[in-house]
Amino acid sequence: MKLITSTAMAAALILALPACEGQAAAGGNDAAATEAAGDLSVLNGTWKTDIATLKFEQKPDEFLLQDGTYKCNSCTPPYSTAADGQFHAVADRPYWDSMSVKAVDDKTVEIHRKKGDAEVASVTMTVSDDGNTLTTKFHDATTPNNPIDGTGTSKRVGPAPAGAHAVSGQWQPDQIPEYSESALSNTYTIDGNKVTSTLNGQTYTAEIGGPEVAVGNDTAKTMVKVTREGANGLRETFSRDGKVVFEGVTVPSSDGQSVTFTGTDPRDGSKITYTANKTS
């Protein structure tokens, strides 16, 4: 599931959640929201993602574990590595550079990832007895001192090839029933034409319509550019090495008590949407 394996920015809510945090603010009634039309300060405040509203639109995740080799054919870019429980280098990964894969039994696979000598993520994938549900438990420590733990489920939409491990085949992300509470709340602080945003240890301050800036405490050296979206929405465009890797659009509701977030990855057309509710 890309949400939990691709990036430490929960703009990637990985998770693909928007990278944002700041101070409480503006009013919670229709009059206040109308007054704020065209004023991005309506986004000021702390917002907590309602994970029950998460919706995924993407091609299925596709794995193959067979003959001692593990492949992620749906990853960006795809990769393969030996599945012998030892760490092996994997190229073109922004948040890690080596991994180990081990089949614990005929339904369970354990994966560990490192950046240099430090382990930064672990994943346990378990297939249900009927072979149709994949449960993924993950620990993501790619943002220093701000680990994320959670569980995701996927439904089988493509069979495992004959002789392959049960995790093989195509899987459609379904739900994320568990996710670290600290990584679900984010806040915007908007001061004039500047947006300061922090989520789970990552932060940036950018000028709306201005040049891209670095996301602080992001080990992949991600950059972000911020622009307006409609009357009082915000678009965050994340890039690495000059290539856009994620775009997030946050739009407040008419009463200013919730926001709708839509995130897209232009590299593969995947999309995530959810609602976040104002908590302060």
Sequence and secondary structure as in RCSB ss.txt:
>XXXX:A:sequence
MKLITSTAMAAALILALPACEGQAAAGGNDAAATEAAGDLSVLNGTWKTDIATLKFEQKPDEFLLQDGTYKCNSC
TPPYSTAADGQFHAVADRPYWDSMSVKAVDDKTVEIHRKKGDAEVASVTMTVSDDGNTLTTKFHDATTPNNPIDG
TGTSKRVGPAPAGAHAVSGQWQPDQIPEYSESALSNTYTIDGNKVTSTLNGQTYTAEIGGPEVAVGNDTAKTMVK
VTREGANGLRETFSRDGKVVFEGVTVPSSDGQSVTFTGTDPRDGSKITYTANKTS
>XXXX:A:secstr
 HHHHS SSTB    B            SHHHHHHTTT GGGGBEEEEEEEEEEEEES  EEEEEETTEEEETTS
SS EEEE SSS EE SS SS SEEEEEE SSSEEEEEEEETTEEEEEEEEEE TTS EEEEEEEE  STT  EEE
EEEEEEEE   TTS TT EEEEEEEEEEE GGGTEEEEEEETTEEEEEETTEEEEEETTS  EE BT TT  EEE
EEEETTTEEEEEEEETTEEEEEEEEEE TTSSEEEEEEEETTTTEEEEEEEEE  
